[in-house]
Amino acid sequence: MTDADLVFTGGAYGGRVFVSDASRSRADAVAVRDGRIVALDGDANALIGPGTEVVDLDGRMLLPGFQDAHVHPLWGGLDMLRCDLADLSSQEAYLQRIAQYAAEHPDDEWVLGGGWQMSAFPGGTPTAAALDTMVPDRPAFLPNRDGHGAWVNSCALALAGITRDTPDPDDGRIERDASGTPSGTLHEGAMTLVNRLLPAEPHERLREALAVGQRHLHSFGITAWQDAIVGTQYSDAGDPLPVYIAADRAGELTGRVVGSLWWDRTRGLEQIDDLVALRESAAGGRRFAATSIKIMQDGVAENFTASMLEPYCDGHGHPTENAGISFVDPDVLNEAAARLDALGFTLHFHAIGDRAVRECLDAVESALQRNGPRGNPHHISHIQVVHPDDVPRFRRLGVTANMQMLWATLEPQMVDLTLPFLGETRASWQYPFGDLLRAGAALAAGSDWSVSTPDPMAAIHTAVNRRSAPSEWEGDYPPFLPEQAIDLGSALQAYTAGSARVNSLPETGTIRVGMLADLALLERDPFDGEPGRIGDTRVLGTWVEGVRVFEA
């Protein structure tokens, strides 16, 4: 029998391989040959030969490579190359870094970057006046951490012609002071008024950004991901689609990637033919395919653009007239879902508010009524506020709940900018992971990086504890809706087998004979010890098809 190329063995500890199957199986050893898993347990150890690389687990845990079901690695990589604010948390720190970056890049036409937190500013809205103190001489455009708003200076407002007389776009809002003058924050579609003016990044710069982002994901044990927006010039970072296609053809992709083609909410059903053509343009790649459609149905709660069944409160418990924005008319959404489903696309919805979640579920139901079940793994990302009546519909309709687990915690943005405006009842419907699991919904997981860290163990920590991981700690808050916690095994499965399903990668996500050897090695077994230690668990190594792509 031919020796294995690589064997992970449990040694004296044993049972340290998390298989990620329905029965929560463990294994003692895993053998890899030619990029695939060829044996487990004693059969794996029997394949150790003189040329076999042996990794002794020694109490550490091997599991299938994590898969991020909603992420933006090219944009995250570009943020790391620009004025990156993601590791800071105060206005003072942001301004100091911006000033330093501007001084170090005097020849840049624009000051670009981002990653600021809304909770660092009163009302979540930074001002042009503050930014002008650091960048008075050229335009600056700095999206916030979630990408649903941008901080701009007076030069940028002037260049875009944004004045007190400029109307808000249908899909966004210009933040204004008491006199009606634009104050320096642009929400949702209002960002387009400025970012359409930004200089295009060269293709090679975007290739570099993708390489940086890919390495960053691998460092957290991530072997595959779904890039949640491709096929559009959504931001100044350019369209990731041709970057992925070129990288794949050049053999530069070390992870497996599904591109989620952007549904342009300014257009209608006529764009479907274009989406089919974009899917075909990426066909035949080794590690990249564009087989999903991203439909952003609403915005975010913090700027009151998440689509709600009832209006937001005013912060004192009184209803307002604003119930958020549904970006795609429900009738168009239903028809689009049916046509795209019939064409074999996976539907990948963004839905934060309870009305948006319901509209997306209605769209899938409409597709099923017209087409019957076709096996397309449709999923709804974010699912921040879900009406209890809609929780059982996920299982009934076969819609996967794509969780951004890290957000299910109390932190300044939630406490100051979300809870007061949702009201007590609706606030209790947030991130109902436990209810979805108990109702039999299929679960997947993603980070939405660069909105938040791509570290799966930090996210899993929050899902289990409903508190921030130590690395993400932002104050001594109690657990957030602890009845919605899920167990560690379910969280790990969501981030491996669950995400593999929505990524349509059936040869990955579990450890069994015949599967591709996409694997991650943790420094410890997170089932051992206190749940409060889960988020401290680091990744020591990442393998794709048996080839190491990261080593700590």
Secondary structure, DSSP 8 states (H G I E B T S, - for coil): ----SEEEE-TTT---EE--STT--EESEEEEETTEEEEEHHHHHTT--TT-EEEE-TT-EEEE-EEEEEE-HHHHHHHHHSEE-TT--SHHHHHHHHHHHHHH-TT-SSEEEE-B-GGGSGGG---HHHHHTT--SS-EEEEBTTSSEEEE-HHHHHHHT--TT----TTEEEEE-TTS-EEEEEEEGGGHHHHTTS----HHHHHHHHHHHHHHHHTTTEEEEEEEEESS--STT--HHHHHHHHHHTT---SEEEEEEE--TTS-GGGHHHHHHHHHHTTT-SSEEEEEEEEE----GGGT-S--SS--B-SSS-B-S-----SS-HHHHHHHHHHHHHTT-EEEEEE-SHHHHHHHHHHHHHHHHHH-------EEEE--B--GGGHHHHHHHT-EEEE-GGGSS--HHHHHHTHHHH-HHHHTTBS-HHHHHHTT--EEE---TTSS---HHHHHHHHHHSS--GGG--S----SSGGG---HHHHHHIIIIIHHHHTT-TTSSS--TTSB--EEEESS-TTSS-GGGGGG--EEEEEETTEEEEE-
